[in-house]
């Protein structure tokens, strides 16, 4: 087994880390406080090729791989989880459906500008009555001649306010599983986007509600085949779990680094906190779990790059890494004591941000169901 990164993967990680520390980190705390979405920084990321890391050069990507992409998401998430979430949602949920299921014309029209960050891309799946039960989609798409008319509401959608298009799911028959996916240009008549949620964390990540009221789009905006949308978005979610796992590792790594720094500076009873065995044990456990989470995420990414089954491993990686992020952030606040409860130190932001990671892209409970399903399929009695 080879655990070393390739020279290209190492180079990409280094380039993203330099950008993260030099451009992203300085304003992260202020953006969290104001809720300002850093679209200008995301445009810089597009210009530098970050959004094209997992995509082929044919469609404007860099031709790298999923491992490189996971490393990039981790590095951005380590300094600003909100921006890391926008990055992951744009690439894994907004761009990937068009990349994997779109026609050449759809890729030229929608994907290439998104990779260049002329605009962001959003994935409209979650609805008021369809979250964990994604098959419970209530939005409808009615075929009218050579067009489709869409009606429905999508909630908790990342990047929609700056999106050039939204990949929206809708039922195309009375059967709840007969779902299709459509590319809906953001400024189509009948599309209304509101981005005014007040959130616990990930405050500078754009989270929106989308209303589709008699939205008419041409037949050529159907993504893939009609009634195949359910299986399409399950595939997309598998890949998305890798990116959320990577983002979780970034938050966990940041929590560990902040704790190491504070423990070596803060003095109590004439000694630094790092000299107390109780704190050393906390730091050791945090470091162990971060390393395990990172390894699981990169393994799932590597399996995807090899064209091998990876859905179970992606669910495991997302589940474990997100829960590690939550535990590590909580321990970081504990190590900081009263200071950790103040906005003056970043660990309180890490803890607020980490909570979304065990909810979004499939809750921890859903991940356990997914893993159990694969285990039972692999071990029939």
C-alpha positions as CSV (number, residue, x, y, z in Angstrom):
1,X,0.0,0.0,0.0
2,X,1.2,3.5,-0.9
3,X,0.3,6.3,1.6
4,X,2.6,9.0,0.1
5,X,0.9,11.7,-2.0
6,X,2.1,12.1,-5.6
7,X,4.1,15.1,-6.5
8,X,1.1,16.6,-8.2
9,X,-1.1,16.0,-5.2
10,X,1.5,17.6,-2.9
11,X,1.9,20.6,-5.2
12,X,-1.9,21.2,-5.3
13,X,-2.2,20.9,-1.5
14,X,0.7,23.4,-1.1
15,X,-0.8,25.9,-3.5
16,X,-4.2,25.7,-1.9
17,X,-2.7,26.0,1.6
18,X,-0.7,29.1,0.6
19,X,-3.9,30.7,-0.8
20,X,-5.9,29.7,2.3
21,X,-3.5,31.1,4.8
22,X,-2.7,34.2,2.7
23,X,-6.1,35.2,1.3
24,X,-8.9,33.3,3.1
25,X,-7.8,33.2,6.7
26,X,-7.4,37.0,7.4
27,X,-11.1,37.8,7.0
28,X,-12.7,34.6,8.1
29,X,-13.7,35.7,11.6
30,X,-15.1,39.0,10.3
31,X,-17.1,37.2,7.6
32,X,-18.5,34.9,10.2
33,X,-19.7,37.8,12.3
34,X,-21.2,39.8,9.3
35,X,-22.4,36.8,7.3
36,X,-20.9,38.3,4.1
37,X,-20.4,35.7,1.3
38,X,-16.9,36.0,-0.1
39,X,-17.8,35.6,-3.8
40,X,-14.7,37.6,-4.8
41,X,-12.5,35.0,-3.1
42,X,-14.4,32.2,-4.8
43,X,-13.8,34.0,-8.2
44,X,-10.1,34.0,-7.4
45,X,-10.3,30.3,-6.6
46,X,-11.9,29.7,-10.0
47,X,-9.2,31.8,-11.7
48,X,-6.5,29.7,-10.0
49,X,-8.2,26.5,-11.2
50,X,-9.3,25.2,-7.8
51,X,-12.9,24.5,-9.0
52,X,-11.6,22.4,-11.9
53,X,-9.4,20.1,-9.8
54,X,-11.5,16.9,-10.2
55,X,-12.6,17.6,-13.8
56,X,-11.0,16.8,-17.1
57,X,-9.1,19.4,-19.1
58,X,-11.6,18.9,-21.9
59,X,-14.2,20.8,-20.0
60,X,-11.9,23.4,-18.4
61,X,-10.7,21.4,-15.5
62,X,-7.1,20.6,-14.4
63,X,-7.3,16.9,-14.9
64,X,-6.2,16.1,-11.4
65,X,-8.2,13.7,-9.2
66,X,-10.5,13.3,-6.3
67,X,-7.6,12.9,-3.8
68,X,-6.3,16.4,-4.8
69,X,-9.8,17.8,-4.5
70,X,-10.3,16.4,-1.0
71,X,-6.9,17.9,0.0
72,X,-8.0,21.3,-1.4
73,X,-11.3,21.2,0.5
74,X,-9.5,20.3,3.7
75,X,-7.1,23.2,3.4
76,X,-9.8,25.8,2.7
77,X,-12.0,24.3,5.5
78,X,-9.1,24.5,7.9
79,X,-9.1,28.3,7.9
80,X,-12.8,29.0,6.9
81,X,-15.4,26.2,7.0
82,X,-18.0,28.5,5.5
83,X,-15.9,29.0,2.4
84,X,-15.0,25.3,2.4
85,X,-18.7,24.4,2.4
86,X,-19.3,26.8,-0.6
87,X,-16.4,25.3,-2.4
88,X,-17.5,21.7,-1.8
89,X,-21.2,22.4,-2.7
90,X,-20.2,24.3,-5.9
91,X,-17.9,21.5,-7.2
92,X,-19.5,18.3,-5.8
93,X,-23.2,19.2,-5.9
94,X,-23.4,22.0,-8.5
95,X,-20.8,21.1,-11.1
96,X,-20.6,17.3,-10.8
97,X,-24.1,16.5,-12.0
98,X,-23.5,18.4,-15.2
99,X,-20.1,16.9,-15.6
100,X,-21.2,13.3,-15.1
101,X,-24.7,13.4,-16.7
102,X,-24.8,16.4,-19.0
103,X,-24.6,16.5,-22.7
104,X,-21.6,18.2,-24.4
105,X,-23.7,21.3,-25.1
106,X,-24.8,21.4,-21.5
107,X,-21.2,21.2,-20.4
108,X,-20.2,24.0,-22.7
109,X,-23.1,26.2,-21.7
110,X,-23.2,25.7,-18.0
111,X,-20.3,23.7,-16.6
112,X,-17.3,25.6,-18.2
113,X,-18.4,29.0,-16.9
114,X,-19.0,27.5,-13.4
115,X,-15.5,26.0,-13.3
116,X,-14.1,29.4,-14.2
117,X,-16.3,30.9,-11.4
118,X,-18.2,33.3,-13.6
119,X,-21.0,32.2,-11.3
120,X,-21.6,29.5,-8.7
121,X,-23.6,26.3,-9.2
122,X,-26.3,25.0,-6.8
123,X,-28.0,21.7,-6.2
124,X,-31.7,21.9,-5.4
125,X,-32.7,18.7,-3.7
126,X,-33.9,19.4,-0.1
127,X,-37.5,20.4,0.3
128,X,-39.8,21.1,3.3
129,X,-41.1,17.5,3.1
130,X,-38.0,15.9,1.6
131,X,-34.7,16.0,3.5
132,X,-33.3,12.6,4.7
133,X,-36.1,11.1,2.6
134,X,-34.8,12.5,-0.7
135,X,-37.2,10.2,-2.6
136,X,-40.1,12.2,-1.1
137,X,-39.5,15.1,-3.5
138,X,-42.8,17.0,-4.0
139,X,-41.6,19.4,-6.7
140,X,-43.3,18.6,-10.0
141,X,-42.1,18.9,-13.7
142,X,-44.9,18.8,-16.3
143,X,-44.0,18.1,-19.9
144,X,-45.5,20.7,-22.2
145,X,-44.6,20.2,-25.8
146,X,-40.8,20.6,-26.1
147,X,-40.6,22.3,-22.6
148,X,-41.0,21.4,-18.9
149,X,-42.9,23.5,-16.4
150,X,-41.5,23.3,-12.9
151,X,-43.3,24.1,-9.6
152,X,-42.0,23.5,-6.1
153,X,-39.9,24.8,-3.2
154,X,-36.3,24.0,-2.3
155,X,-34.8,24.8,1.1
156,X,-31.3,25.0,2.7
157,X,-29.6,25.3,-0.8
158,X,-26.0,26.4,-0.7
159,X,-24.7,29.0,-3.2
160,X,-28.1,29.7,-4.8
161,X,-27.9,33.5,-4.5
162,X,-24.8,33.7,-6.7
163,X,-25.7,30.7,-8.8
164,X,-25.8,30.9,-12.6
165,X,-27.9,27.7,-12.6
166,X,-29.5,25.3,-10.2
167,X,-29.7,21.6,-10.7
168,X,-33.2,21.0,-9.5
169,X,-34.9,17.7,-8.9
170,X,-38.6,17.2,-9.6
171,X,-41.1,14.4,-9.9
172,X,-42.0,13.6,-13.5
173,X,-44.8,11.1,-12.6
174,X,-47.0,10.2,-9.7
175,X,-44.5,7.6,-8.6
176,X,-42.4,9.3,-5.9
177,X,-39.2,7.6,-7.2
178,X,-39.8,8.8,-10.8
179,X,-37.7,11.9,-10.3
180,X,-35.8,13.8,-13.0
181,X,-33.1,16.4,-12.7
182,X,-33.1,19.7,-14.6
183,X,-30.7,22.6,-15.2
184,X,-32.6,25.7,-14.2
185,X,-30.9,29.0,-15.1
186,X,-31.0,31.2,-12.0
187,X,-32.6,34.2,-13.7
188,X,-35.4,32.3,-15.4
189,X,-38.8,33.8,-15.0
190,X,-40.6,32.2,-12.0
191,X,-37.4,31.5,-10.1
192,X,-37.3,33.3,-6.7
193,X,-34.3,33.0,-4.4
194,X,-34.2,34.2,-0.8
195,X,-31.0,33.9,1.3
196,X,-32.0,35.2,4.7
197,X,-31.6,32.2,7.0
198,X,-30.1,33.1,10.5
199,X,-27.8,30.2,11.2
200,X,-25.8,28.9,14.2
201,X,-22.7,28.4,12.1
202,X,-21.3,28.4,8.6
203,X,-22.6,32.0,8.6
204,X,-20.7,33.3,5.5
205,X,-21.8,30.3,3.4
206,X,-24.8,31.3,1.4
207,X,-27.9,29.2,2.3
208,X,-31.1,29.9,0.4
209,X,-34.7,29.0,-0.3
210,X,-35.8,28.6,-3.9
211,X,-39.3,28.9,-5.2
212,X,-40.2,27.6,-8.6
213,X,-43.5,29.0,-9.9
214,X,-44.4,27.8,-13.4
215,X,-40.8,27.9,-14.4
216,X,-40.6,27.0,-18.1
217,X,-37.3,25.5,-19.3
218,X,-36.5,23.9,-22.7
219,X,-36.4,20.1,-23.0
220,X,-32.6,20.3,-23.6
221,X,-32.2,21.3,-20.0
222,X,-33.3,17.9,-18.8
223,X,-30.1,16.4,-17.2
224,X,-29.6,12.8,-18.4
225,X,-32.7,10.7,-19.0
226,X,-36.2,11.4,-17.7
227,X,-37.1,9.6,-14.5
228,X,-33.5,8.8,-13.8
229,X,-32.8,11.7,-11.4
230,X,-33.2,9.6,-8.2
231,X,-30.3,7.4,-9.1
232,X,-28.3,10.4,-10.4
233,X,-28.5,12.3,-7.2
234,X,-27.6,9.2,-5.1
235,X,-24.4,9.0,-7.2
236,X,-23.7,12.7,-6.7
237,X,-24.3,12.4,-2.9
238,X,-21.8,9.6,-2.7
239,X,-19.1,11.9,-4.1
240,X,-20.3,14.8,-2.0
241,X,-19.8,12.8,1.1
242,X,-16.1,12.7,0.4
243,X,-15.9,16.5,0.1
244,X,-17.9,17.0,3.4
245,X,-15.6,14.4,5.0
246,X,-12.6,16.4,3.8
247,X,-14.2,19.6,5.1
248,X,-14.7,17.9,8.5
249,X,-11.0,17.0,8.6
250,X,-10.2,20.6,8.0
251,X,-12.3,21.8,10.9
252,X,-10.9,19.1,13.1
253,X,-7.3,19.9,12.1
254,X,-7.9,23.6,12.9
255,X,-9.3,22.7,16.3
256,X,-6.3,20.6,17.1
257,X,-3.8,23.3,16.0
258,X,-5.6,26.0,18.0
259,X,-5.5,23.7,21.1
260,X,-1.8,22.9,20.7
261,X,-1.0,26.6,20.5
262,X,-3.2,27.6,23.4
263,X,-2.1,24.7,25.7
264,X,1.6,25.7,25.3
265,X,0.9,29.4,26.1
266,X,-1.7,29.3,28.8
267,X,-0.3,28.9,32.3
268,X,-2.1,27.6,35.4
269,X,-0.6,26.5,38.7
270,X,2.9,27.7,37.5
271,X,2.8,25.4,34.5
272,X,1.6,25.5,30.9
273,X,-1.6,23.5,30.2
274,X,0.5,21.3,27.9
275,X,2.4,20.0,30.9
276,X,-0.7,18.5,32.5
277,X,-1.3,14.9,31.6
278,X,-5.1,15.5,31.4
279,X,-4.5,18.0,28.5
280,X,-1.9,15.8,26.9
281,X,-4.4,12.9,26.7
282,X,-6.9,15.2,25.1
283,X,-4.4,16.4,22.5
284,X,-3.3,12.8,21.8
285,X,-6.8,11.6,21.2
286,X,-7.6,14.6,19.0
287,X,-4.5,14.0,16.9
288,X,-5.3,10.3,16.6
289,X,-8.8,10.8,15.4
290,X,-7.9,13.6,12.9
291,X,-5.3,11.3,11.4
292,X,-7.8,8.4,11.2
293,X,-10.5,10.6,9.6
294,X,-8.1,12.0,7.0
295,X,-7.0,8.5,6.0
296,X,-10.6,7.4,5.6
297,X,-11.5,10.3,3.5
298,X,-8.4,9.9,1.2
299,X,-9.1,6.2,0.9
300,X,-12.7,6.9,-0.3
301,X,-11.3,9.5,-2.7
302,X,-8.7,7.1,-4.0
303,X,-11.3,4.4,-4.6
304,X,-13.3,6.8,-6.6
305,X,-10.3,7.7,-8.7
306,X,-9.6,4.1,-9.4
307,X,-13.2,3.6,-10.7
308,X,-13.9,1.1,-7.9
309,X,-17.0,1.0,-5.6
310,X,-16.7,3.6,-2.9
311,X,-20.2,4.5,-1.7
312,X,-19.8,2.5,1.6
313,X,-16.4,4.0,2.3
314,X,-17.6,7.5,1.4
315,X,-20.4,7.1,3.9
316,X,-18.0,5.8,6.6
317,X,-15.6,8.7,5.9
318,X,-18.3,11.3,6.1
319,X,-19.8,9.9,9.2
320,X,-16.5,9.4,11.1
321,X,-14.9,12.6,10.0
322,X,-17.9,14.8,10.8
323,X,-18.3,13.3,14.3
324,X,-14.5,13.7,14.8
325,X,-14.9,17.4,13.8
326,X,-17.6,17.8,16.4
327,X,-15.7,16.0,19.2
328,X,-12.4,17.8,18.4
329,X,-14.0,21.2,18.3
330,X,-15.8,20.5,21.6
331,X,-12.5,19.4,23.2
332,X,-10.8,22.5,21.8
333,X,-13.4,24.7,23.6
334,X,-12.8,22.7,26.8
335,X,-9.0,23.1,26.6
336,X,-9.5,26.9,26.1
337,X,-11.8,27.0,29.1
338,X,-13.7,30.3,29.5
339,X,-11.7,31.8,26.6
340,X,-13.1,29.1,24.3
341,X,-16.6,30.4,24.9
342,X,-15.6,33.9,23.6
343,X,-15.7,35.2,20.1
344,X,-12.1,36.3,20.6
345,X,-10.8,32.8,20.0
346,X,-11.7,30.8,16.8
347,X,-12.6,27.6,18.5
348,X,-16.1,28.7,19.3
349,X,-16.6,29.3,15.6
350,X,-15.2,25.8,14.8
351,X,-17.7,24.2,17.2
352,X,-20.6,26.1,15.7
353,X,-19.5,25.2,12.2
354,X,-18.8,21.6,13.0
355,X,-22.4,21.0,14.0
356,X,-23.6,21.3,10.4
357,X,-21.2,18.6,9.3
358,X,-23.1,15.9,11.2
359,X,-26.3,17.1,9.6
360,X,-25.6,18.2,6.0
361,X,-25.1,15.8,3.1
362,X,-26.9,13.1,5.0
363,X,-27.2,13.1,8.8
364,X,-25.1,10.7,10.9
365,X,-28.1,8.5,11.3
366,X,-28.6,8.3,7.5
367,X,-24.9,7.4,7.0
368,X,-25.3,4.6,9.5
369,X,-28.3,3.3,7.6
370,X,-26.3,3.5,4.3
371,X,-23.4,1.6,5.8
372,X,-25.6,-1.1,7.3
373,X,-27.4,-1.6,4.0
374,X,-24.1,-2.3,2.3
375,X,-22.9,-4.6,5.1
376,X,-26.1,-6.6,4.9
377,X,-25.9,-6.8,1.1
378,X,-22.3,-8.0,1.3
379,X,-23.1,-10.7,3.9
380,X,-26.3,-12.4,2.9
381,X,-27.5,-15.3,5.1
